[in-house]
Amino acid sequence: MKNVDPAHAEDGMPTIGSLTEVRAVLDRYNTGTDGTESPNALGSMVLYGPGMVLEILADGGPVRQIMVTMTDDDFAFPVLTRVCREQKWTLLDPETGQRLRFSA
């Protein structure tokens, strides 16, 4: 998720980019598909990174959010922190509603 300025929010959640752009960004963080280039049965593109699995809705529209499941916190959290800091994205913990923002 990107940081949102409420005065300029569009549909509540800004776009991160197209699926192609988001995949290109995540490639730089050793995160990509397992070789499968088509969405799964639920319409999501599944990407794998260090200690995490990412799901992105692949409906042809802009990407507004990415669901991240950490499989190993020790590997995943430093990578997610770096991605968020460099891309100015925000993490949201869906269980607590807490937003984690990282400054550059």
LUMMARNU-471569 format. One record per residue: residue number from 1; residue in three letters; x negated, y, z of N, C-alpha, C, O, CB in turn. Coordinates in pm, whole numbers, plus 32768, in hexadecimal, padded with zeros to 4 digits. Glycine has a CB too. Layout:
BEGIN
NUM|ALA|X|Y|Z|X|Y|Z|X|Y|Z|X|Y|Z|X|Y|Z
...
***
This chain:
BEGIN
1|MET|7FAC|7F8C|8000|8000|8000|8000|7FA7|807C|8000|7F3D|807A|803E|8060|7FFF|8079
2|LYS|7FCF|80E4|7FBE|7F84|8161|7FC0|7FBB|81BF|8029|802E|81B3|8052|7F87|81A5|7F37
3|ASN|7F68|821C|8055|7F97|8282|80B0|8003|82D3|806B|7FFA|82EF|7FF3|7F22|82DD|80E0
4|VAL|8069|82F8|80B6|80DC|833D|807C|80E9|83C8|80B7|80E4|83D9|8131|815D|82ED|8093
5|ASP|80FA|842B|8062|811F|84B1|808D|81B7|84B6|807F|81EA|84B6|800F|80D6|8524|8037
6|PRO|8202|84BB|80F0|8295|84B5|80E9|82D3|851C|808C|833D|8504|8053|82CE|84C6|8172
7|ALA|8292|858E|807B|82C9|85F6|8024|82C1|85CE|7F91|830A|8603|7F3E|8280|867A|803A
8|HIS|8269|8570|7F70|8257|8548|7EE6|826F|84B3|7ED0|8241|847B|7E6D|81CD|856D|7EB7
9|ALA|82B4|8473|7F2C|82CC|83E3|7F21|8331|83C7|7EB2|8394|840E|7EA3|82FE|83A8|7FA7
10|GLU|8316|8361|7E67|836F|8336|7DFC|83A6|82AD|7E23|8359|824E|7E36|8324|8331|7D71
11|ASP|8427|82A1|7E2E|8466|8223|7E54|842F|81ED|7ED8|8439|8175|7EF1|8453|81BC|7DE7
12|GLY|83F6|8240|7F2D|83C7|8215|7FAE|833D|81D7|7FB0|82F8|81E0|8016|8425|81B6|7FE5
13|MET|8311|8199|7F44|828F|8158|7F43|824A|8177|7EBE|827D|8153|7E54|829D|80BE|7F59
14|PRO|81D7|81B8|7EC1|8193|81DC|7E45|8159|8161|7DFF|8146|80F8|7E3C|8125|8241|7E61
15|THR|813C|8170|7D81|80FF|8103|7D36|806A|80FB|7D56|8028|8160|7D6D|8115|8114|7C9E
16|ILE|8038|8081|7D55|7FA8|806B|7D65|7F68|806B|7CDB|7EF4|8092|7CCC|7F8C|7FE6|7DB0
17|GLY|7FB2|8040|7C78|7F83|8038|7BEF|7FCA|7FC6|7BA8|8022|7F86|7BE2|7EE9|8025|7BE9
18|SER|7FA5|7FAD|7B2E|7FDC|7F3B|7AE5|7F9B|7EBB|7B1B|7F36|7EC1|7B60|7FC6|7F48|7A4B
19|LEU|7FD6|7E49|7AFB|7F9C|7DCA|7B28|7F0E|7DBC|7AF4|7EB6|7D8D|7B3C|7FF3|7D54|7AF8
20|THR|7EF6|7DE3|7A78|7E70|7DDC|7A3D|7E0E|7E35|7A8A|7D9E|7E0B|7AA6|7E74|7E05|79AA
21|GLU|7E38|7EAF|7AAA|7DE0|7F0B|7AF5|7DC2|7ED7|7B81|7D50|7EDE|7BAF|7E21|7F95|7AFE
22|VAL|7E28|7EA2|7BC5|7E15|7E6F|7C4D|7DB9|7DF6|7C4B|7D61|7DE9|7CA1|7E9C|7E4B|7C8D
23|ARG|7DCB|7D9E|7BEA|7D73|7D2A|7BE0|7CE4|7D54|7BC5|7C87|7D18|7BFB|7DA4|7CCB|7B72
24|ALA|7CD0|7DBA|7B72|7C49|7DEB|7B55|7C08|7E23|7BD4|7B91|7E0D|7BEC|7C4C|7E58|7AE7
25|VAL|7C56|7E6A|7C25|7C21|7E9E|7CA4|7BFB|7E2B|7CFF|7B8D|7E2A|7D36|7C89|7EF9|7CEA
26|LEU|7C54|7DCB|7D10|7C3B|7D5C|7D6C|7BCB|7D00|7D3D|7B8A|7CC0|7D8F|7CB9|7D0C|7D7F
27|ASP|7BB4|7CF9|7CBB|7B43|7CAB|7C86|7ABF|7CD9|7CC4|7A65|7C88|7CDB|7B3C|7CB6|7BEC
28|ARG|7AB4|7D5B|7CDD|7A38|7D92|7D16|7A21|7D64|7DA6|79B3|7D73|7DDB|7A3C|7E2A|7D11
29|TYR|7A88|7D2B|7DE4|7A7E|7CFC|7E6E|7A86|7C63|7E74|7AB3|7C2A|7ED7|7AED|7D3B|7EC4
30|ASN|7A5B|7C22|7E08|7A56|7B90|7E01|7AE0|7B53|7E19|7AED|7AEE|7E5E|79F3|7B59|7E67
31|THR|7B46|7B91|7DDE|7BCF|7B64|7DEF|7C0F|7B55|7D65|7C13|7BB4|7D17|7C20|7BC7|7E47
32|GLY|7C40|7ADD|7D48|7C7C|7AC4|7CC6|7CCD|7A44|7CC6|7CE1|7A05|7D2F|7C11|7ABE|7C5B
33|THR|7CFC|7A1D|7C51|7D4E|79A5|7C46|7CF5|7929|7C4B|7C7B|7932|7C48|7D9F|79A7|7BC3
34|ASP|7D35|78B8|7C53|7CEE|7839|7C50|7CE0|7808|7BC0|7CC4|7792|7BA8|7D36|77CF|7CA6
35|GLY|7CF4|7861|7B61|7CEF|783F|7AD3|7D79|7841|7A94|7D85|7840|7A19|7CB0|77B8|7AC0
36|THR|7DE0|7843|7AE7|7E69|784A|7AB6|7E88|78DA|7A94|7E7D|7933|7AE9|7ECE|7813|7B1F
37|GLU|7EAE|78F2|7A19|7EC6|797C|79ED|7F5A|799E|79DD|7F7C|7A06|79A7|7E7F|7995|796A
38|SER|7FB1|7946|7A0D|8040|7963|7A05|807B|7961|7A92|8046|791F|7AEB|8089|78FD|79A9
39|PRO|80E8|79AA|7AA5|8127|79AF|7B29|815A|7925|7B54|8175|78CE|7B00|819B|7A14|7B29
40|ASN|8167|7911|7BD7|819D|7894|7C0A|8235|7891|7BF8|826E|78EC|7BBD|8177|7881|7C9E
41|ALA|8275|782A|7C2B|8306|7819|7C1B|8356|788B|7C5A|83C8|78A3|7C32|8332|7795|7C57
42|LEU|831C|78D0|7CBC|8361|793E|7CFE|8346|79C4|7CBB|8379|7A2B|7CE8|8338|7945|7D8F
43|GLY|82F7|79C5|7C4F|82DA|7A40|7C07|8267|7A8F|7C41|8258|7B05|7C23|8351|7A95|7C03
44|SER|8215|7A4F|7C93|81A3|7A93|7CD0|8120|7A63|7C95|8111|79EE|7C71|81A3|7A7D|7D67
45|MET|80C1|7ABF|7C8B|8038|7A9C|7C66|7FEF|7A86|7CEA|7FF2|7ADA|7D43|7FF3|7B0E|7C0E
46|VAL|7FAF|7A12|7CF5|7F68|79F0|7D70|7ED3|7A01|7D59|7E9B|79C9|7CFB|7F8A|795F|7D9E
47|LEU|7E93|7A4F|7DB0|7E04|7A68|7DAB|7DC4|7A33|7E2A|7E03|7A32|7E94|7DE6|7B00|7D98
48|TYR|7D48|7A09|7E1F|7D00|79D2|7E91|7C83|7A24|7EA9|7C39|7A43|7E4B|7CDD|793C|7E7A
49|GLY|7C6C|7A45|7F26|7BF5|7A91|7F4B|7BB6|7A54|7FC5|7BE4|79EC|7FF6|7C16|7B24|7F63
50|PRO|7B4D|7A91|7FF8|7B0A|7A5C|806E|7B67|7A58|80E6|7B88|7AC0|811F|7A8E|7AB0|808F
51|GLY|7B93|79E1|810D|7BE7|79D1|8182|7C74|7A03|8174|7CB6|7A1E|81D8|7BAA|7A14|81F3
52|MET|7CA7|7A12|80F9|7D2D|7A48|80E6|7D6B|7A1B|8063|7D26|79F6|8003|7D29|7ADF|80EC
53|VAL|7DEF|7A1F|8061|7E3E|7A05|7FE9|7E96|7A80|7FD4|7ED8|7AAE|8031|7E94|797F|7FF6
54|LEU|7E98|7AB4|7F5A|7EE6|7B2B|7F3B|7F51|7B08|7ED5|7F36|7ABF|7E76|7E8C|7B9E|7F07
55|GLU|7FCA|7B3C|7EE9|8037|7B26|7E8B|8068|7BAD|7E59|8083|7C08|7EA6|80AA|7AD5|7ECD
56|ILE|8072|7BB6|7DD4|809E|7C32|7D95|8113|7C10|7D3A|8108|7BB5|7CE8|802B|7C76|7D46
57|LEU|8182|7C58|7D46|81F4|7C43|7CEF|81CC|7C64|7C60|819F|7CD2|7C44|826D|7C98|7D1C
58|ALA|81DD|7C04|7C07|81B5|7C15|7B7B|8231|7C20|7B24|824B|7BC9|7AD1|815C|7B9F|7B4C
59|ASP|827D|7C8C|7B37|82F9|7C9E|7AEB|82EA|7CFF|7A77|834C|7D23|7A37|8366|7CCF|7B47
60|GLY|826F|7D28|7A5B|8256|7D85|79ED|8258|7E17|7A17|822D|7E6D|79CB|82BA|7D6F|7981
61|GLY|828A|7E33|7A8D|828F|7EBB|7ABF|8210|7EDD|7B0B|81B7|7E89|7B1A|8308|7ECF|7B19
62|PRO|8207|7F59|7B3B|8191|7F80|7B88|818C|7F35|7C0D|81F3|7F11|7C45|8191|8018|7BA1
63|VAL|8113|7F20|7C3E|80FF|7EDE|7CBE|8111|7F46|7D2C|80D2|7FAF|7D2A|8071|7E9B|7CC6
64|ARG|8167|7F28|7D8D|8180|7F82|7DFC|8150|7F48|7E81|813A|7F91|7EE1|8213|7FA3|7E05
65|GLN|8140|7EC4|7E85|8110|7E87|7F00|80D0|7E00|7EE0|80EA|7DC3|7E78|8183|7E76|7F65
66|ILE|807D|7DD4|7F3C|8039|7D54|7F31|804B|7D0E|7FB7|802D|7D47|8020|7FA0|7D65|7F0C
67|MET|807B|7C93|7FB3|8089|7C45|802E|8006|7BFA|8043|7FDA|7BAD|7FED|8103|7BE1|8026
68|VAL|7FC8|7C10|80B6|7F48|7BD0|80D6|7F5D|7B6F|814A|7F96|7B94|81B1|7EDC|7C3A|80FA
69|THR|7F30|7AF5|8137|7F30|7A91|81A2|7E9F|7A71|81C0|7E56|7A40|816A|7F81|7A10|817A
70|MET|7E75|7A8D|823A|7DEB|7A71|8260|7DE0|79E0|828D|7E2A|79B4|82E5|7DBA|7AD1|82D0
71|THR|7D84|7997|8251|7D6B|790C|8278|7CF2|7903|82D3|7CE0|789F|831A|7D57|78B4|81FC
72|ASP|7C9E|796A|82D1|7C2A|7971|832B|7C10|7A04|8347|7BD5|7A4B|82F5|7BAC|792B|82EC
73|ASP|7C3B|7A31|83BD|7C30|7ABF|83E2|7BA2|7AF4|83DB|7B8B|7B66|83B3|7C66|7AD5|846D
74|ASP|7B40|7AA1|8403|7AB6|7ACD|8406|7A81|7AF2|837B|7A2E|7B4C|836E|7A5F|7A62|8443
75|PHE|7AB1|7AAC|8314|7A87|7ACC|828C|7AE2|7B35|824D|7AB1|7B92|820B|7A88|7A4E|8236
76|ALA|7B64|7B29|8262|7BC4|7B7E|821B|7BC5|7C0E|824B|7BC7|7C6A|81FA|7C4D|7B45|822A
77|PHE|7BC4|7C24|82CF|7BD8|7CAC|8302|7B6C|7D0E|82D4|7B8F|7D7F|82AE|7BDB|7CA9|8398
78|PRO|7AEC|7CEB|82D4|7A88|7D4B|82A1|7A9E|7D6D|820D|7A87|7DDF|81E3|79FC|7D13|82B4
79|VAL|7AC8|7D0C|81BE|7AE1|7D26|812F|7B5C|7D7F|8120|7B59|7DDF|80D3|7AF5|7CA0|80E1
80|LEU|7BC7|7D60|8168|7C3F|7DB4|8160|7C24|7E42|818F|7C55|7EA1|8154|7CB0|7D77|81B4
81|THR|7BD5|7E4F|81F8|7BB0|7ED4|8229|7B67|7F23|81BC|7B84|7F98|81A6|7B58|7EC8|82A6
82|ARG|7B0A|7EE2|817B|7ABC|7F25|8112|7B14|7F4B|809C|7B0B|7FBA|8068|7A49|7ECC|80E2
83|VAL|7B6A|7EEE|8070|7BC6|7F0B|8001|7C1D|7F84|8023|7C28|7FE1|7FD4|7C1F|7E90|7FE0
84|CYS|7C59|7F81|8099|7CB3|7FEE|80C1|7C6A|8073|80CC|7C9F|80DB|80A3|7CF5|7FCD|8145
85|ARG|7BF3|8071|8104|7BA7|80EE|8113|7B81|8126|808B|7B94|819D|8072|7B27|80D6|8168
86|GLU|7B4D|80D2|8032|7B1E|8102|7FB0|7B90|8126|7F51|7B82|8181|7F00|7AC6|809A|7F71
87|GLN|7C00|80DF|7F59|7C70|80F7|7EFE|7CDB|8153|7F38|7D3C|8177|7EF6|7CAF|8075|7ED7
88|LYS|7CC6|817A|7FBA|7D27|81CE|8000|7DB0|8189|8009|7E18|81C7|7FF6|7D36|8256|7FBA
89|TRP|7DAC|8107|8027|7E24|80B8|803D|7E3B|80AC|80D2|7DDF|80C4|8121|7E18|802C|7FFB
90|THR|7EB4|8088|80FA|7ED8|8076|8185|7F09|7FE7|819A|7F52|7FB1|8147|7F44|80DC|81AF
91|LEU|7EE2|7FAC|8209|7F15|7F29|822F|7F8B|7F3C|828D|7F8A|7F96|82E2|7EA7|7ED1|8272
92|LEU|7FF1|7EE9|827F|8063|7EEB|82D7|8075|7E5F|8310|8082|7DFF|82C5|80E3|7F1B|828D
93|ASP|8077|7E55|8393|8092|7DD5|83D5|8129|7DC5|83DC|816A|7E0E|8427|804F|7DCE|8464
94|PRO|8164|7D67|838F|81F6|7D5C|838D|8231|7D2C|8412|82A8|7D41|842B|821F|7CFD|831F
95|GLU|81E2|7CED|8465|8215|7CBD|84E5|8225|7D2E|854A|8285|7D2F|8598|81B9|7C53|851E
96|THR|81C8|7D8E|8548|81CD|7DFB|85AA|81F8|7E80|856D|8220|7EDC|85B6|8145|7E0B|85EA
97|GLY|81F0|7E8C|84E8|820F|7F0A|84A7|819C|7F6D|84AD|81A9|7FDE|847F|8289|7F48|84E4
98|GLN|812B|7F44|84E6|80B7|7F9B|84F5|8070|7FAD|846F|8055|7F4C|8428|8056|7F63|855E
99|ARG|8051|802A|844E|8004|8049|83D7|7F73|805D|83FE|7F54|80A2|845F|803B|80C7|8390
100|LEU|7F1B|8020|83B2|7E8B|802E|83C9|7E52|8081|8358|7E54|8059|82E4|7E44|7FA3|83D2
101|ARG|7E1E|80F7|837B|7DE2|814F|8316|7D4D|8153|832F|7D1F|8153|83A2|7E21|81E0|831C
102|PHE|7D02|8156|82C4|7C70|8156|82CD|7C3C|81D0|8284|7C5B|81E3|820F|7C32|80D3|8292
103|SER|7BEF|8222|82C7|7BB8|8299|8286|7B33|8278|8245|7AEC|821C|826E|7BA7|830B|82EC
104|ALA|7B12|82C5|81E0|7A99|82AD|8191|7A1B|82D0|81DB|79AD|82C1|81A5|7A9E|82FA|8112
***
